[in-house]
Amino acid sequence: MNQIAGFLLLFALAAAIGLVGYLLICLAAVFGIARWFGGDNAWIFVSLSAGAIHVALGYLVVRAARGWLKKPMFKSTLEEFRKDEAWLKSNVKKPL
């Protein structure tokens, strides 16, 4: 149990560190692009565009996940259960 808890703790820590790194990279990209465009308030429009892109990508990922979840996960297992049920029904002796 301790090994699983340690793994989950390290995984959560790695995910948090990765998220912070990703946010810092996005922030640097926003201000870098805003500086490239010039202007005092260019960062507002660049960050709005970056946010819109992230929302659109998140929407696409959610749609893909929903489509993936609609497929049966254990199709072969369900087929085996149906075969077993049919076999059991055919081999059950009826009471006299």
N, C-alpha and C positions, 0 to 999 in steps of 0.2 A: 504494500500500500504506500509506503514511504517513497518507493521508487517512482510510482505513478504520480504522486503529489509533487515530487521534485521535478519530474519531466514537465508536468503542466505548469508549474511555476516558472521554469526556464523558458517554456514556449510562450507564456504570457509576457514575460520580460522581453524576449526577443521581438515579439509582435509590437509591444509598446515602443521599444527603441527604433524599430523599423518605421513605425508610424511617425514618430518625431522626426526621423531623418527625412522621410518623404515630405512632411510638411515644410521643413526647412528648405529642401530643394525646390518645392513649389514656390515658396516665398521668394527665394533668390531668383527664380526664373521670372516671376511677376515683376520684381523691381528691375531686373536686367532688361526685360523687354520694354518696360515703361521708360527706362533711361534711353534705350535705343530709339524709341518713338519721340522722345523729348517731351517737354511740357511739364508743368508742375503737377497737374492732376491726372496724368496719363495712367498712373498706377491704379486708379479707381476703375477705369474701363478695362484695363488688362486683368485685374483681379476679378471683375465681374465676368469677363469672358472665360477665365480659368474656372471659376465656379460653375458657370453654365456648362462647360465641357465636362466637368466632373459629375454634375447632376445627370447629364445625358448618358455618360458612360455607366453610372450607377443604375440608371433606368434600364439600360440594355443588359446589364448583368442580372438584374432581378428578373427581367423577362426570360433570359436564357435559363436561369435557375428554375423558374416556374415551369418552363417547357420540359426541363430535365426531370423535374419531380413528377410530372404527369405520367411518365413511363413507369410501368410496374418494375419495382426493384428486384423482386424475387419471383420472376416469371416461371423459371424452371422449378422452383420449390413449390409454387402453387399448383403446377401441373402434376408434380409428384404426389401432392396431397390428394388431388382429384383422382389419380390412378389408384392410390391406396384406399380411398373411400369406396371407389367402385369395386375393387377387389374384396374389401371387407363385406360389402353388401351382397356380393355374389357368393361368398363362402359362409355366410351366417346360416346356421341350421335353424329352421323354424321349429317352434315348440309344437309338440303333438297335441 
